[in-house]
Amino acid sequence: MARRNTGTQRWLDSGDAYVGTTRGHYIRLYLAAAQSGCCAICGGSNVWLDLPLAFVIDHIDGNPENNRRENLRLICPN
């Protein structure tokens, strides 16, 4: 847990993240909690037809190297 908290804090402070790796899973968990488990665009939940729906990490500005918190959101595949 401490390692996750350290990684999350480093990401929030600097934007230094490992999106797309298992090490970057803490970002997905943080974003899901911040968005209450809903899509940032349509507001849909993370469950569809009683099955879990995998959200995608979206870089708002289109730059995959910009991993700052204000540039990331979780969206549904729809």
Stockholm file with secondary structure:
# STOCKHOLM 1.0

chainA/1-78         MARRNTGTQRWLDSGDAYVGTTRGHYIRLYLAAAQSGCCAICGGSNVWLDLPLAFVIDHIDGNPENNRRENLRLICPN
#=GR chainA/1-78 SS CHHHHHHHHHHHHHCCCCTTSGGGHHHHHHHHHHTTTBCTTTCCBSEETTEECCCEEEETTSCTTCCCGGGEEEECCC
#=GC SS_cons        CHHHHHHHHHHHHHCCCCTTSGGGHHHHHHHHHHTTTBCTTTCCBSEETTEECCCEEEETTSCTTCCCGGGEEEECCC
//
